[in-house]
Amino acid sequence: MVHPLPFPDQVEWRVDAAPVDYPQALADMEARAAAIVTGDARERVWLLEHPPLYTAGTSADPAELIDPRFPVHDAGRGGRYTYHGPGQRIGYLNIDLAQRGKDVRNFVHHLEGWMIAALGDLGVAARRAEGRIGIWTDDPRGREAKIGALGIRVRRWVTLHGFSINVDPDLSHFGGIVPCGISDYPVTSIAALGANPSMAALDAALKAHFPAFLSRLARCGSGLEQCGSAR
């Protein structure tokens, strides 16, 4: 029998029930990262929802903002335009990579694996797609569709920003942008796939798989295979 790893004491797990304004969340996340660097705070996983909004990453192309029907915020993370809103689980990660291998590529790879594992617990067969960012699955029409996004920034080896997973958002809200600069594929959600659209169930799955994700963070040298790239 494989016993699950215990949840690490050095990481705070925070879940907010009420929607959090984006500027407030950004300021809180940046303050937490600074406090981690100075040793004044624990690492943190912060799960929340936002009111409807668009965020622009450092590679955002103004031509991909088709209909700015919601507020648009500069995110300061990598990537292009994304949508956030009710029914979407946001995970902001303040993880100290200085203590966990200083390998950003490995961090991103296993962050994807963590999201895929949690979605699997809810009945969604999710996967990576070669050459495309995000987390993918097949929608009810058999089309490859995006169900999760991620965007990371690292400052003094502490991570900022994180991921989003579409639980049951209004998918029409994505129509105001070209999500993450990818126009050839639709966006889907757990609810649209007919799987378990419970935010609480997703949170429980994320928490259950988090210790394994954290345990895989290390320096992987020139290749991910040393850190278990299949996981």
Number of C-alpha atoms within 10 A of each C-alpha: 3 4 5 10 12 10 16 13 9 10 17 15 15 13 14 10 9 11 13 14 13 21 12 9 16 17 11 11 21 17 12 20 28 16 15 20 17 8 10 11 16 18 24 22 20 19 19 22 22 19 17 21 20 26 21 22 20 13 14 19 15 11 9 17 21 12 12 12 14 16 11 17 14 13 21 17 19 17 23 23 28 25 24 23 22 19 23 25 24 23 22 24 23 27 22 23 20 13 11 17 17 18 16 19 14 24 24 16 20 23 20 23 21 23 26 23 22 22 26 16 18 16 14 21 13 22 21 16 13 6 6 10 18 20 23 23 23 18 19 12 8 8 13 17 20 26 26 27 22 24 22 19 18 17 13 13 21 23 23 22 24 20 20 25 26 26 25 21 21 15 16 8 17 21 16 18 24 22 22 23 18 16 11 8 13 17 22 26 25 24 15 17 19 12 16 18 19 15 17 11 15 22 16 14 19 21 17 19 20 21 17 17 21 18 13 20 23 19 19 20 12 7 12 15 12 12 18 13 14 9 15
